[in-house]
Amino acid sequence: MTTLAEAPTRSGSRVIAALAGAVLVYSLMQTMLVPALPVLGEHFDTSVAVTGWILTSYLLAAAVMAPIVGAMGDRFGDKRVLVIVLIIFALATFAAAAAPNIGVLLVVRAVQGVSMASFPLAMAVLRRTVVGPELSSGIGWLAGTLGIGAGSALVIGGVILEYLSWQWLFVITGILIVLALVAVVAVVPGSHRRPGMPTDWAGDGALAFGLVSLLLAITKASDWGVLSLGFWGLVVIALVSFATLIAVDSRHDAPIVDMRVFRDKPMMITSALTLVFGFVPYIFYLCLPRILQAPDTSTYGSGFTVVQTGLALLPAAVLVFLGGRLTPALARRYGPRVPAVTALALMATGAIGLAIWPSSVVAIVLFFSLVGLGNGVGFAVCALLVASIVPPSEMAAASGVNSVIRTVGSAVGAPVTTAVLAIGISGDSFGAAFVMGAVISVVACLPAFALPVTRAAQTA
């Protein structure tokens, strides 16, 4: 097993800052369009279902491309591939601003999905160029940036919509992508192609078919029903594809997914925790805006605008960032078990508080902040675990797969939470959703307790 201490030594503060910028622009684009969906639907005169594909097309493409592009980074050089990713991301973002119809917008949104590879590629660069406490600190920066970018984008998107037009969502983000690209080119050290690595075309195809089928089944379950032929057809395709992936990559010299890694107990636990850290926060992302924006004449609403809602949820995003920054020090001192269990306990506490007081604005700000802090710690500890388990030569691909697991968790969280809310949009149904989040967080403590208790100073 490779440890963090085996990475080459290099002063990395400038590298970390440049990579954080690349991760930030990706995380901004994850959620900036959420408040714009009604505006885009009206502008293009499309149904709510079609408008929803503005997010779904991005999600599907991102889930497929993250591990594949990550593996390309391991083969052809992480910096080289990251630069190409940022160029494609920038072009697609500016193209989205000029989209003449919903079809073009959906296509360029799918192309934007390549940006999800920014995080695993940035992790690979860190793993290659930075060592010791500076490396674990850098991982904390990147994990925290994911949270604060996604959270602040809700506020930024709302402000842009209020004072400008939806096109500026893409123009401003495109400018930020270009700035991030310049920083990466100027600061990040170059990387070399690994010779003699055959491309795992069969594994790439099996993974793509499996992820697309699985995520389509999850996202369409509420529309089609879990007993429908379409739903189970996609599930069968996904299972067959993943079985093919296992069979192919177990014998491939350079597999896109190294099955030996997932036989490692800490990696299995990391994957399970990543799924939870993707699932649980999504409960609150779906519920809290509905509560805050519901008319104040209802039994649970506050009548907030989109901007006011974003501001109410912003402290949690800041704490996601702080949680990511604090985690490396916790892991060095106590090992990964303590921060992992702490993260789950914070999320469970926040969920219980919101279940008790679902309609109180003060309670929402306070307890969702606890959820955010726990989520930030959880993201960072999972990233640290991946970095300590896989060798540097496989870091981008492994981080890409881990990002997909988190995405699958979020994708599952959406229909499950929607099903719970379907009981009836009220304080009681929101409370039931929050209780579900608390229960899942508590149950996830069981595998977290199986993580090592040894101090991580030697590997961080």
Phi, psi and omega per residue, in radians:
M1 nan 2.350 -3.126
T2 -1.528 2.433 3.119
T3 -1.903 2.914 -3.130
L4 -1.124 -0.478 -3.076
A5 -1.195 -0.212 -3.104
E6 -1.478 -0.028 3.126
A7 -1.290 2.630 3.125
P8 -1.204 2.557 -3.080
T9 -1.410 2.356 3.070
R10 -2.854 2.379 3.041
S11 -1.141 2.143 -2.917
G12 -2.093 0.273 -3.068
S13 -1.072 -0.723 3.122
R14 -1.229 -0.664 3.105
V15 -1.096 -0.779 -3.140
I16 -1.062 -0.756 -3.138
A17 -1.096 -0.749 3.138
A18 -1.135 -0.745 -3.136
L19 -1.197 -0.631 3.087
A20 -1.084 -0.618 3.078
G21 -1.116 -0.704 3.112
A22 -1.142 -0.704 3.118
V23 -1.210 -0.628 -3.120
L24 -1.080 -0.791 -3.092
V25 -1.167 -0.585 3.061
Y26 -1.147 -0.773 -3.097
S27 -1.205 -0.560 3.080
L28 -1.079 -0.752 -3.078
M29 -1.253 -0.281 3.107
Q30 -1.071 -0.753 -2.982
T31 -2.130 -0.121 -3.056
M32 -1.075 -0.487 -3.105
L33 -1.483 -0.152 -3.110
V34 -0.978 -0.906 3.127
P35 -1.218 -0.216 -3.087
A36 -1.598 -0.136 -3.055
L37 -0.989 -0.821 3.106
P38 -1.065 -0.683 3.141
V39 -1.137 -0.761 -3.141
L40 -1.164 -0.682 3.101
G41 -1.075 -0.717 3.118
E42 -1.218 -0.715 -3.110
H43 -1.104 -0.760 -3.103
F44 -1.626 0.023 3.091
D45 0.953 0.945 -3.139
T46 -2.117 2.871 3.137
S47 -1.305 2.912 3.097
V48 -1.082 -0.675 -3.128
A49 -1.089 -0.788 3.137
V50 -1.186 -0.712 3.122
T51 -1.064 -0.618 3.124
G52 -1.047 -0.426 3.116
W53 -1.240 -0.180 3.022
I54 -1.085 -0.613 3.055
L55 -1.515 -0.719 -3.052
T56 -1.148 -0.717 -3.135
S57 -1.091 -0.679 3.093
Y58 -1.122 -0.788 -3.106
L59 -1.077 -0.827 -3.112
L60 -1.107 -0.846 -3.124
A61 -1.113 -0.700 -3.131
A62 -1.115 -0.759 -3.119
A63 -1.098 -0.649 3.139
V64 -1.289 -0.760 -2.988
M65 -1.399 -0.474 -3.062
A66 -1.012 -0.930 3.133
P67 -1.223 -0.602 -3.119
I68 -1.193 -0.822 3.121
V69 -1.189 -0.617 3.065
G70 -1.045 -0.746 3.104
A71 -1.124 -0.625 3.074
M72 -1.098 -0.623 3.082
G73 -1.095 -0.700 3.089
D74 -1.132 -0.571 -3.076
R75 -1.486 -0.764 -2.967
F76 -1.873 -0.015 -3.141
G77 1.923 2.140 -3.030
D78 -1.155 -0.714 3.133
K79 -1.152 -0.782 -3.113
R80 -1.002 -0.815 -3.121
V81 -1.225 -0.649 3.102
L82 -1.077 -0.722 3.104
V83 -1.085 -0.767 3.115
I84 -1.089 -0.729 3.120
V85 -1.043 -0.796 -3.124
L86 -1.158 -0.623 3.092
I87 -1.127 -0.833 3.114
I88 -1.080 -0.735 3.133
F89 -1.051 -0.777 -3.128
A90 -1.140 -0.792 -3.138
L91 -1.080 -0.766 3.140
A92 -1.141 -0.627 -3.126
T93 -1.192 -0.782 3.081
F94 -1.152 -0.624 3.089
A95 -1.116 -0.633 3.121
A96 -1.098 -0.622 3.121
A97 -1.112 -0.466 -3.109
A98 -1.804 0.192 -3.069
A99 -1.043 2.172 -3.104
P100 -1.453 -0.312 -3.130
N101 -2.661 3.020 -3.055
I102 -1.181 -0.561 3.136
G103 -1.079 -0.816 3.116
V104 -1.110 -0.717 -3.136
L105 -1.080 -0.720 3.134
L106 -1.138 -0.668 3.132
V107 -1.133 -0.835 -3.106
V108 -1.241 -0.487 3.035
R109 -1.132 -0.688 3.080
A110 -1.109 -0.711 3.102
V111 -1.116 -0.643 3.087
Q112 -1.046 -0.389 -3.131
G113 -1.028 -0.362 3.099
V114 -1.049 -0.385 -3.099
S115 -1.108 -0.386 3.129
M116 -1.067 -0.414 3.103
A117 -1.246 -0.188 3.140
S118 -1.016 -0.722 -3.090
F119 -1.178 -0.923 3.121
P120 -1.097 -0.601 3.098
L121 -1.179 -0.697 3.090
A122 -1.118 -0.682 3.084
M123 -1.083 -0.705 3.132
A124 -1.119 -0.714 3.107
V125 -1.080 -0.794 3.112
L126 -1.023 -0.818 -3.104
R127 -1.067 -0.526 -3.096
R128 -1.474 -0.555 -2.921
T129 -1.952 -0.266 -3.020
V130 -2.198 2.621 -3.074
V131 -2.344 2.782 2.968
G132 1.188 -2.636 -3.109
P133 -1.000 -0.535 3.126
E134 -1.159 -0.582 3.095
L135 -1.175 -0.859 3.142
S136 -1.127 -0.601 3.065
S137 -1.114 -0.719 3.113
G138 -1.102 -0.693 3.079
I139 -1.080 -0.698 3.075
G140 -1.080 -0.696 3.089
W141 -1.052 -0.827 -3.091
L142 -1.159 -0.755 3.138
A143 -1.119 -0.726 3.123
G144 -1.185 -0.613 3.131
T145 -1.097 -0.616 3.074
L146 -0.960 -0.785 -3.081
G147 -1.259 -0.827 -3.081
I148 -1.221 -0.518 3.089
G149 -1.173 -0.853 -3.125
A150 -1.125 -0.666 -3.130
G151 -1.269 -0.794 -3.119
S152 -1.204 -0.432 -3.131
A153 -1.109 -0.531 3.097
L154 -1.098 -0.720 3.110
V155 -1.250 -0.824 -3.117
I156 -1.050 -0.783 3.127
G157 -1.071 -0.723 3.117
G158 -1.120 -0.727 3.129
V159 -1.138 -0.763 3.136
I160 -1.073 -0.747 3.136
L161 -1.133 -0.597 -3.087
E162 -1.267 -0.586 -3.025
Y163 -1.963 -0.313 3.140
L164 -2.196 -2.458 3.114
S165 -2.248 2.967 -3.093
W166 -1.117 -0.479 -3.138
Q167 -1.054 -0.554 -3.111
W168 -1.215 -0.345 3.024
L169 -1.007 -0.729 -3.123
F170 -1.430 -0.668 -3.113
V171 -1.109 -0.838 -3.121
I172 -1.122 -0.750 3.104
T173 -1.115 -0.686 3.115
G174 -1.050 -0.715 3.095
I175 -1.087 -0.737 3.123
L176 -1.121 -0.641 3.108
I177 -1.108 -0.753 3.126
V178 -1.068 -0.747 3.106
L179 -1.085 -0.730 3.099
A180 -1.104 -0.692 3.121
L181 -1.074 -0.807 3.126
V182 -1.035 -0.737 -3.136
A183 -1.124 -0.742 3.135
V184 -1.111 -0.790 3.140
V185 -1.079 -0.703 -3.036
A186 -1.376 -0.546 -2.922
V187 -1.915 -0.709 -3.007
V188 -1.261 2.274 3.114
P189 -1.116 2.606 3.135
G190 -1.198 2.827 3.119
S191 -2.294 2.803 -3.058
H192 -1.950 2.594 3.056
R193 -1.216 2.419 3.068
R194 -1.482 1.998 -3.066
P195 -1.269 2.700 3.001
G196 1.279 0.333 3.140
M197 -1.729 1.917 3.126
P198 -1.227 2.520 3.123
T199 -1.372 2.344 -3.109
D200 -1.543 1.243 -3.069
W201 -1.098 -0.741 -3.127
A202 -1.120 -0.729 3.104
G203 -1.143 -0.705 3.092
D204 -1.021 -0.823 -3.118
G205 -1.140 -0.756 3.141
A206 -1.114 -0.714 3.127
L207 -1.136 -0.746 -3.132
A208 -1.100 -0.845 3.124
F209 -1.067 -0.735 -3.114
G210 -1.129 -0.796 -3.110
L211 -1.194 -0.763 3.137
V212 -1.087 -0.773 -3.133
S213 -1.125 -0.778 -3.120
L214 -1.111 -0.855 -3.087
L215 -1.205 -0.601 3.051
L216 -1.120 -0.750 3.114
A217 -1.062 -0.720 -3.120
I218 -1.182 -0.825 -3.065
T219 -1.234 -0.472 -3.117
K220 -1.711 -0.008 -3.072
A221 -1.031 -0.718 -3.096
S222 -1.204 -0.508 3.130
D223 -1.439 -0.758 -3.066
W224 -1.502 -0.523 -3.016
G225 1.628 2.507 -3.066
V226 -1.303 -0.157 3.098
L227 -1.743 0.034 -3.067
S228 -1.314 2.709 3.116
L229 -1.132 -0.683 3.139
G230 -1.076 -0.757 -3.133
F231 -1.071 -0.887 -3.078
W232 -1.261 -0.474 3.041
G233 -1.094 -0.761 3.112
L234 -1.168 -0.668 3.107
V235 -1.074 -0.764 3.133
V236 -1.105 -0.765 3.106
I237 -1.038 -0.739 3.133
A238 -1.100 -0.797 -3.127
L239 -1.105 -0.767 3.116
V240 -1.109 -0.705 -3.141
S241 -1.130 -0.763 -3.138
F242 -1.198 -0.620 3.066
A243 -1.112 -0.712 3.088
T244 -1.104 -0.725 3.113
L245 -1.019 -0.803 -3.134
I246 -1.094 -0.771 -3.124
A247 -1.119 -0.754 -3.101
V248 -1.235 -0.858 -3.016
D249 -1.329 -0.266 3.053
S250 -1.224 -0.342 -3.103
R251 -2.004 -0.093 -3.073
H252 -1.437 2.508 -3.131
D253 -1.239 -0.523 3.138
A254 -2.362 1.221 -3.046
P255 -1.225 2.620 3.065
I256 -1.193 -0.545 3.051
V257 -2.195 1.950 -3.124
D258 -1.369 1.840 -3.062
M259 -1.140 -0.408 3.119
R260 -1.125 -0.584 3.133
V261 -1.108 -0.674 -3.064
F262 -1.398 -0.051 2.968
R263 -1.508 -0.159 3.118
D264 -1.359 2.216 -3.048
K265 -0.987 -0.879 3.114
P266 -1.014 -0.611 3.133
M267 -1.221 -0.661 3.083
M268 -1.092 -0.749 3.109
I269 -1.134 -0.731 3.119
T270 -1.032 -0.749 3.132
S271 -1.120 -0.728 3.126
A272 -1.115 -0.744 3.134
L273 -1.185 -0.671 3.099
T274 -1.039 -0.711 3.099
L275 -1.038 -0.758 3.136
V276 -1.160 -0.760 -3.126
F277 -1.214 -0.289 2.979
G278 -1.491 -0.626 -3.054
F279 -1.325 -0.958 -2.954
V280 -1.063 -0.859 -3.130
P281 -1.024 -0.514 -3.104
Y282 -1.134 -0.459 3.062
I283 -1.004 -0.780 -3.078
F284 -1.350 -0.589 3.087
Y285 -1.069 -0.595 3.140
L286 -1.428 -0.663 -3.005
C287 -1.466 -0.799 -2.974
L288 -1.134 -0.734 3.068
P289 -1.052 -0.641 3.117
R290 -1.116 -0.718 3.137
I291 -1.147 -0.862 -3.045
L292 -1.190 -0.580 -3.074
Q293 -1.626 -0.094 3.077
A294 -1.156 2.591 -3.132
P295 -0.973 2.465 -3.132
D296 -1.214 -0.098 3.046
T297 -1.401 -0.244 3.103
S298 -1.346 3.032 -3.088
T299 -1.337 -0.217 -3.047
Y300 -2.355 -0.175 -3.007
G301 -1.460 2.848 3.108
S302 -2.078 -0.154 3.114
G303 1.197 0.515 -3.114
F304 -1.326 2.654 2.949
T305 -1.410 3.053 3.113
V306 -1.076 -0.764 -3.129
V307 -1.142 -0.763 3.112
Q308 -1.080 -0.669 3.098
T309 -1.106 -0.797 3.111
G310 -1.048 -0.696 3.127
L311 -1.157 -0.651 3.118
A312 -1.144 -0.576 -3.109
L313 -1.601 -0.152 -3.077
L314 -1.097 -0.685 3.117
P315 -0.971 -0.616 3.111
A316 -1.130 -0.684 3.120
A317 -1.123 -0.698 3.102
V318 -1.096 -0.682 -3.133
L319 -1.279 -0.464 2.983
V320 -1.023 -0.787 3.130
F321 -1.108 -0.821 -3.124
L322 -1.125 -0.651 3.096
G323 -1.073 -0.716 3.084
G324 -1.119 -0.630 -3.140
R325 -1.268 -0.563 -3.099
L326 -1.410 -0.441 -2.996
T327 -1.075 -0.749 -3.136
P328 -0.981 -0.709 3.122
A329 -1.145 -0.702 3.094
L330 -1.100 -0.747 -3.116
A331 -1.168 -0.670 3.111
R332 -1.135 -0.612 -3.062
R333 -1.468 -0.703 -2.986
Y334 -2.076 -0.067 -3.033
G335 1.492 3.031 -3.042
P336 -1.296 -0.366 -3.069
R337 -1.101 -0.811 -3.059
V338 -1.075 -0.894 3.109
P339 -1.121 -0.580 3.130
A340 -1.149 -0.821 3.128
V341 -1.169 -0.677 3.103
T342 -1.056 -0.748 3.137
A343 -1.045 -0.807 -3.126
L344 -1.173 -0.663 3.116
A345 -1.135 -0.693 3.112
L346 -1.122 -0.750 3.132
M347 -1.153 -0.701 3.124
A348 -1.124 -0.732 3.121
T349 -1.103 -0.781 3.101
G350 -1.081 -0.701 -3.136
A351 -1.158 -0.717 3.126
I352 -1.123 -0.758 3.114
G353 -1.055 -0.717 3.122
L354 -1.235 -0.551 3.083
A355 -1.157 -0.558 -3.139
I356 -1.398 -0.718 -3.111
W357 -2.161 1.149 -3.036
P358 -1.238 -0.320 -3.055
S359 -1.889 0.064 3.125
S360 -1.565 2.150 -3.141
V361 -1.091 -0.737 3.128
V362 -1.070 -0.755 3.128
A363 -1.136 -0.674 3.135
I364 -1.082 -0.828 -3.138
V365 -1.092 -0.802 -3.071
L366 -1.175 -0.948 -3.008
F367 -1.341 -0.537 3.051
F368 -1.221 -0.485 3.046
S369 -1.116 -0.665 3.066
L370 -1.108 -0.718 3.079
V371 -1.058 -0.771 3.130
G372 -1.074 -0.772 3.120
L373 -1.071 -0.782 3.117
G374 -1.108 -0.681 3.138
N375 -1.143 -0.707 3.105
G376 -1.104 -0.764 3.094
V377 -1.100 -0.732 -3.114
G378 -1.121 -0.805 3.100
F379 -0.995 -0.797 -3.054
A380 -1.190 -0.734 -3.112
V381 -1.171 -0.615 3.081
C382 -1.161 -0.699 3.092
A383 -1.117 -0.715 3.102
L384 -1.112 -0.706 3.133
L385 -1.112 -0.783 3.108
V386 -1.035 -0.781 -3.112
A387 -1.123 -0.502 -3.129
S388 -1.476 -0.274 -3.044
I389 -1.693 -0.789 -3.012
V390 -1.622 2.649 3.071
P391 -1.244 2.741 -3.119
P392 -0.963 -0.591 -3.087
S393 -1.196 -0.245 -3.124
E394 -2.071 0.217 -2.996
M395 -1.132 -0.773 -3.071
A396 -1.140 -0.772 -3.137
A397 -1.135 -0.771 -3.130
A398 -1.130 -0.722 3.095
S399 -1.159 -0.595 3.085
G400 -1.113 -0.770 3.099
V401 -1.105 -0.711 3.119
N402 -1.107 -0.654 3.075
S403 -1.128 -0.658 3.112
V404 -1.148 -0.707 3.112
I405 -1.037 -0.736 3.093
R406 -1.113 -0.696 3.110
T407 -1.127 -0.713 3.090
V408 -1.079 -0.708 3.079
G409 -1.026 -0.774 3.111
S410 -1.150 -0.705 -3.135
A411 -1.133 -0.644 3.079
V412 -1.234 -0.638 -3.115
G413 -1.064 -0.580 -3.097
A414 -1.125 -0.984 -3.118
P415 -1.199 -0.577 3.127
V416 -1.144 -0.787 3.115
T417 -1.136 -0.712 3.100
T418 -1.045 -0.694 3.119
A419 -1.119 -0.696 3.113
V420 -1.144 -0.744 3.139
L421 -1.191 -0.414 -3.126
A422 -1.138 -0.250 3.055
I423 -1.021 -0.501 -3.140
G424 2.613 2.117 -3.117
I425 -1.211 1.769 -3.141
S426 -2.768 3.056 3.088
G427 -1.031 -0.599 -3.114
D428 -1.174 -0.769 -3.123
S429 -1.206 -0.638 3.038
F430 -1.100 -0.744 3.107
G431 -1.040 -0.683 3.114
A432 -1.115 -0.688 3.111
A433 -1.124 -0.708 -3.141
F434 -1.196 -0.652 3.066
V435 -1.075 -0.702 3.073
M436 -1.003 -0.768 3.109
G437 -1.084 -0.685 3.129
A438 -1.153 -0.759 -3.125
V439 -1.106 -0.793 3.137
I440 -1.076 -0.705 3.135
S441 -1.124 -0.727 3.138
V442 -1.168 -0.776 3.133
V443 -1.079 -0.644 -3.123
A444 -1.180 -0.264 3.074
C445 -1.116 -0.452 -3.121
L446 -1.061 -0.946 3.067
P447 -1.165 -0.531 3.140
A448 -1.093 -0.610 3.119
F449 -1.183 -0.274 3.112
A450 -1.485 -0.073 3.090
L451 -1.246 2.778 -3.125
P452 -1.071 2.579 3.100
V453 -1.784 -0.119 -3.116
T454 -1.182 2.635 3.108
R455 -1.135 2.547 -3.053
A456 -1.746 0.255 -3.085
A457 -1.058 -0.581 -3.111
Q458 -1.251 -0.446 -3.076
T459 -1.896 0.021 -3.133
A460 -2.116 nan nan
